[in-house]
Amino acid sequence: YAMGLGTPPQLLELIARGMDMFDCVLPTRLARNGTAFATTGTLNLKNAEFARDKNPIEQGCACPACNEYTRGYIRHLIKAEEILGLRLITLHNLHFYLDLMRQVRDAIENGTFNEFRLSFVANYKVRELDLTLS
């Protein structure tokens, strides 16, 4: 059991060390601040770079936020102080974590967890915000 840790790379490291239960507020806390998780790292959807972005939070994600809304529209909701924007990011972040754990279970069952972990961590860009809020 690990409490209070929870960036995706941290979770993979904890799993590699034998942990199998976690308690972390990070997916919802970061969502309330406009930050979404993606396989390549976090996205701060409050940033101006997303104002006209017609992509979902993450390509290939099956969550309701990614299926129905664009990064640009979610950014608009956040800037307009509409709670829906933060709720959509929360839905996405929770889906992201659940999907990551599904992938971990599959990799463990297939005997490829270490390769999965190393590949995921190598492609995940950690921002300072991730480190200060974890």
C-alpha positions as CSV (number, residue, x, y, z in Angstrom):
1,Y,0.0,0.0,0.0
2,A,1.3,3.4,-1.0
3,M,-0.4,6.6,0.1
4,G,0.2,10.1,-1.4
5,L,2.3,9.1,-4.4
6,G,0.9,9.0,-7.8
7,T,2.4,10.4,-11.0
8,P,2.2,7.7,-13.6
9,P,6.0,7.0,-13.5
10,Q,5.8,6.8,-9.7
11,L,3.0,4.3,-9.9
12,L,5.0,2.1,-12.3
13,E,8.0,2.2,-10.0
14,L,5.9,1.3,-7.0
15,I,4.4,-1.6,-8.9
16,A,7.8,-2.8,-9.9
17,R,8.7,-2.8,-6.1
18,G,5.6,-4.9,-5.3
19,M,3.0,-2.3,-4.4
20,D,-0.5,-3.2,-5.5
21,M,-2.8,-0.6,-3.8
22,F,-2.6,3.2,-4.0
23,D,-4.3,6.2,-2.5
24,C,-3.6,9.5,-4.3
25,V,-5.5,12.7,-5.0
26,L,-3.3,13.7,-7.9
27,P,-5.6,13.0,-10.9
28,T,-8.4,15.0,-9.4
29,R,-6.3,17.7,-7.8
30,L,-4.5,18.4,-11.1
31,A,-7.7,18.3,-13.0
32,R,-9.1,21.1,-10.7
33,N,-6.1,23.1,-11.8
34,G,-6.7,22.5,-15.5
35,T,-4.0,19.8,-15.9
36,A,-4.7,16.6,-17.9
37,F,-2.7,13.5,-18.0
38,A,-1.5,12.0,-21.3
39,T,0.9,9.2,-22.2
40,T,3.6,11.7,-23.0
41,G,3.1,13.8,-19.8
42,T,0.7,16.4,-18.5
43,L,-1.0,19.1,-20.4
44,N,-2.0,22.4,-18.8
45,L,-5.2,23.1,-20.7
46,K,-5.2,26.7,-19.3
47,N,-2.3,27.5,-21.6
48,A,-3.0,29.7,-24.6
49,E,-1.4,27.1,-26.9
50,F,-4.6,25.1,-26.6
51,A,-7.1,27.9,-27.5
52,R,-7.8,26.7,-31.0
53,D,-6.7,23.1,-30.6
54,K,-9.3,20.8,-32.2
55,N,-7.8,17.6,-30.8
56,P,-9.2,15.6,-27.9
57,I,-7.1,15.7,-24.7
58,E,-5.5,12.5,-25.9
59,Q,-5.8,10.8,-29.3
60,G,-7.2,7.3,-28.9
61,C,-8.7,7.9,-25.5
62,A,-12.1,6.4,-25.0
63,C,-13.3,8.7,-22.1
64,P,-16.3,10.9,-22.5
65,A,-14.3,14.1,-22.5
66,C,-12.0,12.9,-25.4
67,N,-15.0,11.5,-27.4
68,E,-17.1,14.7,-27.2
69,Y,-14.9,17.7,-26.6
70,T,-11.7,19.4,-27.9
71,R,-8.8,20.8,-26.0
72,G,-9.8,24.3,-27.2
73,Y,-13.4,24.0,-26.0
74,I,-12.3,22.6,-22.6
75,R,-9.8,25.5,-22.3
76,H,-12.7,27.9,-23.1
77,L,-14.8,26.4,-20.3
78,I,-11.9,26.7,-17.8
79,K,-11.3,30.4,-18.8
80,A,-15.0,31.1,-18.6
81,E,-14.9,29.5,-15.1
82,E,-17.5,26.9,-16.1
83,I,-17.2,23.9,-13.8
84,L,-17.8,21.6,-16.7
85,G,-14.3,22.1,-17.9
86,L,-12.7,20.9,-14.7
87,R,-15.2,18.0,-14.5
88,L,-14.3,16.9,-18.0
89,I,-10.6,16.9,-17.2
90,T,-11.3,15.0,-14.0
91,L,-13.2,12.3,-16.0
92,H,-10.3,12.1,-18.4
93,N,-7.7,11.8,-15.7
94,L,-9.5,9.1,-13.8
95,H,-10.0,7.2,-17.1
96,F,-6.3,7.7,-17.9
97,Y,-5.3,6.1,-14.5
98,L,-7.7,3.2,-14.9
99,D,-6.5,2.5,-18.4
100,L,-2.9,2.7,-17.3
101,M,-3.6,0.1,-14.6
102,R,-5.3,-2.1,-17.2
103,Q,-2.2,-1.9,-19.4
104,V,-0.1,-2.7,-16.3
105,R,-2.1,-5.8,-15.5
106,D,-1.9,-6.9,-19.2
107,A,1.9,-6.4,-19.2
108,I,2.2,-8.4,-15.9
109,E,0.1,-11.2,-17.3
110,N,2.2,-11.2,-20.5
111,G,5.5,-11.1,-18.7
112,T,6.4,-7.7,-20.3
113,F,5.9,-5.4,-17.4
114,N,9.5,-4.3,-17.1
115,E,9.6,-3.4,-20.9
116,F,6.3,-1.6,-20.6
117,R,7.5,0.4,-17.6
118,L,10.8,1.4,-19.1
119,S,9.1,2.4,-22.4
120,F,6.4,4.4,-20.7
121,V,8.7,6.3,-18.4
122,A,11.1,7.1,-21.2
123,N,8.3,8.7,-23.2
124,Y,6.7,10.5,-20.2
125,K,7.8,14.1,-19.8
126,V,7.7,15.2,-16.1
127,R,7.0,18.9,-15.5
128,E,7.8,20.7,-12.3
129,L,4.1,20.9,-11.4
130,D,4.0,17.1,-11.3
131,L,6.8,17.0,-8.8
132,T,5.5,19.7,-6.5
133,L,1.9,18.4,-6.3
134,S,2.7,14.7,-5.8
